[in-house]
């Protein structure tokens, strides 16, 4: 399927051997068969509707992450639109996280090449993210019409991140829904990373260690 071809083309060439990247390469190779690709597509995007990319922009808190890959704690993402047409878009991605009490920054980009599920790709800019992420679930709409949480992952269902607009609302309204989704659908402890589980962030700790949590502008 064209979607997986676009995804494979968006991965950076690896500079050294990486087991997860090799797994992904093997999977993408198998996805050249239509039947396998269709099954994989349905497994990843069965709960996704067409994306409205403008509702995707702004500030997001990372509340769930694959810590074996992402060493940053308490990460915050900012997505800002650069160019948009009715069916395509380009936007910037900036991530601020904390490692050993130091703030680290990753700068990447995102793109949309159609309204259908899987058409949005996000490259974080982190050296540990060889390939981009795509949304596999989005939830909630605020009074302003913005998405309230989203689950980002890859064809391997690893690594996976969950981002939210509102930390308090996520804890009280969305956390159980997200937990049930990742547990039921193979994201919590994926086959690609046995003996690992997604890490749910302690937001009270993050409010103390990352001053950007309460800062509206960076």
Helices and strands as residue ranges (DSSP letters): H 2-9, H 19-30, H 34-45, G 53-56, E 58-65, E 73-84, E 89-99, E 102-112, E 120-123, E 134-141, E 147-153, E 161-164, H 167-169, I 170-174, H 175-184, G 191-193, E 199-200, H 203-209, G 211-214
